Amino acid sequence: MPADPDILPGQSPELLKELHILTRDGRLNQDSRRKLKQVYHLYRFIEPLLQEVLQQHPGIALVDHGAGKSYLGFILYDLFFKGLADGSHIYGIETRDELVTKSRELAARLGFPAMSFLRLSVAESIVSDQLPATVDVVTALHACNTATDDAIRFALAKGAKFVVLVPCCQAEVAAALRKTKGRALANPLAELWRHPIHTREFGSHVTNVLRCLQLQAHGYQVSVTELVGWEHSMKNELIVATYKDLPRRAPAERLRELLGTLGLEEELGGRFLAAP
Ligand SMILES: C[S@@+](CC[C@H](N)C(=O)[O-])C[C@H]1O[C@@H](n2cnc3c(N)ncnc32)[C@H](O)[C@@H]1O
């Protein structure tokens, strides 16, 4: 059977079958075609970053937080890492034991030795000796709630060159806005989050704005786009941060001012202003 034009060259049909993207007889149905297109869409953002790391040194260390079934890690490995014999490695961080076990078994079956799956929370992974002291690329795709924030802390602590985030919902900022609403209403800006549905939506928006400023305040250049084609999820904001050692003072001041204006410095200063 000729190769399906929607499957990238070099992609192993065995992996796609294991991930239930290809049927056992090697076909793509409508649903899996869409899923594959979405993962490839993200791959197209990440592949140039991997190339850039390789131009600097051999041996990429990539850590994927909140890995789930590790679709992203497996596709990245199959398309890019499989052909490298330079110590490059993908680490998947996941709290759910059964998902970690399944991913380990799948990597063993496929013969993907440079993949490790660790049953750790993102916060635990920052201090775990099972991970290298420095990493090149950090990804977190729909890592729940504050796991994305912990992934940022991880990236800062490990000196990551690239951070690729597609945040999930985060409830912490909305909760802080709710808590301080009474005091904040003296400020007409607080109308932006007076009503409960606005508190949630505005909280979610502010969360990602704070995350971007936090990364900028540590010398990163940040781009925010939409992960188009990710139709199955409402959460499709893609944040890509590249460490460029940019001036930190202005974004750090902006971050502090914004927290102050929103009345959140006391509640959230620890998360967004602290050194990693
Ligand atoms: C919505 S799923 C996304 C899975 C995968 N990244 C994807 O996009 O297909 C989020 C995953 O993050 C894991 N998770 C949630 N909080 C975590 C934490 N603090 N540390 C590590 N994993 C976490 C969950 O168990 C779940 O598997």
The ligand as a MOL file (V3000), in Angstrom:
LIG
                    3D

  0  0  0     0  0            999 V3000
M  V30 BEGIN CTAB
M  V30 COUNTS 27 29 0 0 0
M  V30 BEGIN ATOM
M  V30 1 C -4.3340 16.6940 30.1280 0
M  V30 2 S -3.1010 15.4880 30.3170 0 CHG=1
M  V30 3 C -2.0030 15.8920 28.9910 0
M  V30 4 C -1.1500 14.7350 28.5720 0
M  V30 5 C -0.2200 14.9960 27.4060 0
M  V30 6 N 0.7580 16.0260 27.7030 0
M  V30 7 C -1.0140 15.3560 26.1760 0
M  V30 8 O -1.1420 16.5370 25.8700 0
M  V30 9 O -1.5390 14.4290 25.5330 0 CHG=-1
M  V30 10 C -2.1980 16.0600 31.7430 0
M  V30 11 C -1.2910 15.0350 32.3540 0
M  V30 12 O -0.4920 15.6810 33.3370 0
M  V30 13 C -0.3860 14.8250 34.4610 0
M  V30 14 N -0.1180 15.7180 35.6110 0
M  V30 15 C -0.9740 16.5790 36.2220 0
M  V30 16 N -0.3610 17.2570 37.1940 0
M  V30 17 C 0.9170 16.8430 37.2030 0
M  V30 18 C 2.0470 17.1800 37.9960 0
M  V30 19 N 1.9780 18.1160 38.9390 0
M  V30 20 N 3.2000 16.5450 37.7520 0
M  V30 21 C 3.2980 15.6100 36.7570 0
M  V30 22 N 2.2510 15.2390 35.9820 0
M  V30 23 C 1.0770 15.8490 36.2000 0
M  V30 24 C -1.7110 14.1140 34.5240 0
M  V30 25 O -1.6410 12.8970 35.2330 0
M  V30 26 C -2.0200 13.9050 33.0400 0
M  V30 27 O -1.5350 12.6780 32.5680 0
M  V30 END ATOM
M  V30 BEGIN BOND
M  V30 1 1 1 2
M  V30 2 1 2 3
M  V30 3 1 2 10
M  V30 4 1 3 4
M  V30 5 1 4 5
M  V30 6 1 5 6
M  V30 7 1 5 7
M  V30 8 2 7 8
M  V30 9 1 7 9
M  V30 10 1 10 11
M  V30 11 1 11 12
M  V30 12 1 11 26
M  V30 13 1 12 13
M  V30 14 1 13 14
M  V30 15 1 13 24
M  V30 16 1 14 15
M  V30 17 1 14 23
M  V30 18 2 15 16
M  V30 19 1 16 17
M  V30 20 1 17 18
M  V30 21 2 17 23
M  V30 22 1 18 19
M  V30 23 2 18 20
M  V30 24 1 20 21
M  V30 25 2 21 22
M  V30 26 1 22 23
M  V30 27 1 24 25
M  V30 28 1 24 26
M  V30 29 1 26 27
M  V30 END BOND
M  V30 END CTAB
M  END
